[in-house]
């Protein structure tokens, strides 16, 4: 996987040719957007419809946070979901479609993702704009600070166990 972060008009952009999706309107978009605003970097999960984490997205998040950890000009990072959901967690349909070896690699990749997030030398804020379930809840817990939308319908929690998805060691260590 090649991830390139460049600066254009004070915004950080990612060129990830393998991790794009068609938005249904003929437009190709990335699963994660990264935008710098006056020293604050906003990382937005953008994989439709509910920002579910499949193996490529987990690898992409790991790469993004690893590169941000090495950037010297960043004073803080905000993690949010594009649209009305933060993240529905692991994409259970994708996970169940993987062969056993791919499932194992994905579970290990989640531990690597949490390690890359926790390696950030600056504050990380979760701007929880909607449901944060399972792996999305873990992403929220990895953050130093959490701000959530004031909505009685908001759902937060660990749900993968009910779907038979093993819980990775990395997230267990942070909880």
Secondary structure, DSSP 8 states (H G I E B T S, - for coil): ---EEEEETTEEEEE-TTSEEE-SSS-EEESEEEEEETTEEEEEE--TTT--B-HHHHHHHHHHHHHHHH-SS-SEEEEEESTT-SB--B-HHHHHHS-HHHHHHHHHHHHHHHHHHHT-SSEEEEEE-S-EETHHHHHHHHSSEEEE---TT--EE--GGGGT----HHHHHH-
